[in-house]
Amino acid sequence: MYKEIVICIIIIFLIVLGNIVTQKYTENSIKELGDSLNKIKEASDSSLAKEEINNSQKIWNEKYKTLAYYIEHDELEKVTEAIIKSKSNIDTGDEGQAIENIDNCIFLLDHIKEKEKFNLRNIF
């Protein structure tokens, strides 16, 4: 009986530890990408915006590989789609639509962060 209790405690500890690690990685990834996207919104020059959107896409492609292990792919694909739409809007010079897509992307990132939080509302 003692062995089973110890094994259960170890398993629960590992689950909680894994959740903490993935939550921190998710928060850091979303903050990094969000900062990059906000730089695009603040960019006054079209060439600076193109550079920043390329940087944002590069950051997302790196983070996507790890986030895909534990976050729904549908959520991640929505963010990818919003970034690609923003990039094409910036390339064509449609800044209004690009800002709208960037705001949508930031909203999706915040939604992912809230959805992945370890709290009572998300458990039940």
Backbone hydrogen bonds, N-H to C=O, Kabsch-Sander energy under -0.5 kcal/mol:
donor,donor_aa,acceptor,acceptor_aa,energy
5,I,1,M,-1.7
6,V,2,Y,-2.1
7,I,3,K,-2.5
8,C,4,E,-2.5
9,I,5,I,-2.4
10,I,6,V,-2.3
11,I,7,I,-2.4
12,I,8,C,-2.5
13,F,9,I,-2.4
14,L,10,I,-2.4
15,I,11,I,-2.2
16,V,12,I,-2.5
17,L,13,F,-2.6
18,G,14,L,-2.6
19,N,15,I,-2.2
20,I,16,V,-2.3
21,V,17,L,-2.4
22,T,18,G,-2.5
23,Q,19,N,-2.4
24,K,20,I,-2.3
25,Y,21,V,-2.2
26,T,22,T,-2.4
27,E,23,Q,-2.6
28,N,24,K,-2.5
29,S,25,Y,-2.5
30,I,26,T,-2.6
31,K,27,E,-2.3
32,E,28,N,-2.4
33,L,29,S,-2.4
34,G,30,I,-2.6
35,D,31,K,-2.5
36,S,32,E,-1.8
37,L,33,L,-2.5
38,N,34,G,-2.3
39,K,35,D,-1.6
40,I,36,S,-1.1
41,K,37,L,-1.6
42,E,38,N,-1.6
43,A,39,K,-0.9
43,A,40,I,-0.7
49,A,45,D,-2.1
50,K,46,S,-2.2
51,E,47,S,-2.0
52,E,48,L,-2.4
53,I,49,A,-2.5
54,N,50,K,-1.9
55,N,51,E,-1.9
56,S,52,E,-2.7
57,Q,53,I,-2.3
58,K,54,N,-2.0
59,I,55,N,-2.5
60,W,56,S,-2.6
61,N,57,Q,-2.4
62,E,58,K,-1.7
63,K,59,I,-2.4
64,Y,60,W,-2.9
65,K,61,N,-0.9
66,T,62,E,-0.7
66,T,63,K,-0.5
67,L,63,K,-2.7
68,A,64,Y,-2.2
69,Y,66,T,-1.6
70,Y,67,L,-1.3
71,I,67,L,-1.7
76,L,72,E,-1.6
77,E,73,H,-2.6
78,K,74,D,-1.6
79,V,75,E,-1.4
80,T,76,L,-2.3
81,E,77,E,-2.6
82,A,78,K,-2.1
83,I,79,V,-2.2
84,I,80,T,-2.4
85,K,81,E,-2.6
86,S,82,A,-2.2
87,K,83,I,-2.4
88,S,84,I,-2.4
89,N,85,K,-2.4
90,I,86,S,-2.5
91,D,87,K,-2.5
92,T,88,S,-1.8
93,G,89,N,-0.8
93,G,90,I,-0.5
94,D,89,N,-2.1
95,E,93,G,-1.5
98,A,94,D,-1.8
99,I,95,E,-2.5
100,E,96,G,-1.8
101,N,97,Q,-2.4
102,I,98,A,-2.4
103,D,99,I,-2.7
104,N,100,E,-2.1
105,C,101,N,-2.2
106,I,102,I,-2.5
107,F,103,D,-2.3
108,L,104,N,-2.4
109,L,105,C,-2.3
110,D,106,I,-2.4
111,H,107,F,-2.3
112,I,108,L,-2.4
113,K,109,L,-2.3
114,E,110,D,-2.4
115,K,111,H,-2.5
116,E,112,I,-1.9
117,K,113,K,-0.5
117,K,114,E,-0.6
119,N,117,K,-1.2
123,I,119,N,-1.1
124,F,120,L,-1.7
